[in-house]
Amino acid sequence: MKRVFVTGGTGFVGAHVVRKLIECGDHVVALVRPKSDTMLLNGLPVEYAIGDITNLTTLLWPMRNVQEAYHLAADYRLWAQNPDEIYYNNAAGTLNVMEAALRCGVEKVVYTSTVGCLGIPEDGSPGDENTPVERNQLIGHYKKSKFDAEQIAVQYAQKGLHVVIVNPSTPVGPGDIKPTPTGKIILDFLKGGMRGYIDTGLNLIAVEDAAEGHLLAAAKGRIGERYILGNQNLTLQEVLAALAHITQRTPPTLQVPYWVALSAAALENAISSITGKPPSIPIEGVKMAKKKMFFSASKAINELGLPQSSVEEALARSINWFLENGYTKPA
C-alpha cells in the first residue's frame, strides 16, 4: 500500500483521482482547507490534512513518508476582482508543493496543468504538447498563472524531482461541484437558458478517463514531460446537439456573432468591476472562444494508455448528476 498525497481532492477531477487511488489500494492523504466542502469524498477512507498550498509549513508534515503526490488544486476563475489572487494561488502554491515534495523525498509527483498553457495552430489543426506558445500570447490571468506554475514544475524536474505534467482538456461527467465553465453550459442548456451559441470548439474527455490519466502518468510518464489528457474535438454546436440528443430537446439554432458576444461580455464585466459580483459571461472566456481549442491526445494514448470512453455517455452522466443533486429540475 502506497501513501499518496493529493491537493485539490475535494474538486471535480481531484475527487475522481482520489477514488481511483483508493480502488488501487492506496492510502490517500487529502489536503483540505478548514472550510473545504468534502461532499465528493464523503464515505471514502481518506485521511484529511488541514492546510493550504499557499502555506509551505502546512505541507511539510502531511507529505512526510509519502511515495506519490498529485497536485490538482488550482484557482480556476476566468474573472477575479483581484487577479493577483489567481497568480498567488496557482504559481506560488505550486512552488510550495514542489518544494515540500523535494524536501520530503517524494518519489513521484504529478502536476495538473491545463491545455490552456499550450499553443493552438493557426491552420485550425489540433495542437499537441509541442505546439509553441509564448506567455504573452495566452489570454487571461488563469492561463498565464497556470503557464507560470507549469514552468515551476519543469524547473523542479530539472532539479531531480520526479515530476510528470498532465494537461487535461475539458473533463465532463459527474461531480462537477462548482460547476466548471463547461458544466455551466450544460446547466444553462438544461434550464432552457441557451438561446444561441458562438462558433467555437473544445476537446472533451470523460472525467473518469482524465482521472485515470493521472495515475497512468505516475506509473508510466517520463520526468518533465507533458501529456494531454483529452479525447474528442467538438464544436460548441456539436456539444449542444449531443445534449439535445440525450435530453430529447431541440438545440439552439442561433449562431451569435463573435462581436455581439464580446460586446455583451465587455458591458457585463464593466459592471462587475464596480459591483464586485462575478459576471455570467467573463470577457476572458469570450476572448478564448475566438479560437477552437482542439488538441490531440495521441501522446498520452500511445505512451500511457489513456482510455477514450464515450464523451456522449459522459455528458449523460453529467446531466444525471446535476439533476440528482438539485442543481436544476428536470423539464
Number of C-alpha atoms within 10 A of each C-alpha: 9 14 17 24 29 27 26 24 28 27 24 23 27 27 25 23 27 30 22 17 21 17 10 12 12 17 19 24 22 26 26 21 16 10 7 12 13 15 12 20 18 10 8 11 13 17 13 17 20 15 20 20 26 18 13 18 13 17 24 17 13 21 26 16 15 20 18 23 26 26 23 24 25 23 18 16 18 21 23 18 13 10 15 11 15 24 21 17 21 26 24 20 23 27 24 21 26 24 19 22 27 20 13 18 17 22 16 23 28 25 29 26 27 21 27 20 25 24 21 21 18 9 6 12 13 18 20 21 21 9 12 12 13 11 14 8 11 18 16 19 20 24 27 22 27 26 23 19 26 25 15 19 29 20 16 18 20 13 11 11 23 24 31 26 27 27 25 27 27 24 27 29 25 23 23 22 17 10 16 16 18 15 23 14 17 22 20 14 20 22 14 13 11 17 13 14 18 19 15 18 19 22 24 28 27 28 30 22 25 30 24 22 27 30 20 18 28 24 12 13 24 16 20 21 14 26 31 27 35 31 28 21 22 19 18 18 20 14 21 23 18 20 21 16 14 14 16 10 16 11 22 17 13 12 12 13 12 16 12 11 16 20 13 14 21 18 13 18 22 13 14 18 15 9 11 13 14 17 20 13 19 21 23 20 17 21 15 16 18 15 16 21 27 25 28 21 23 18 16 24 18 9 14 21 15 26 19 17 15 14 23 20 15 21 25 18 17 22 25 14 17 23 15 12 11 9 15 14 11 13 8
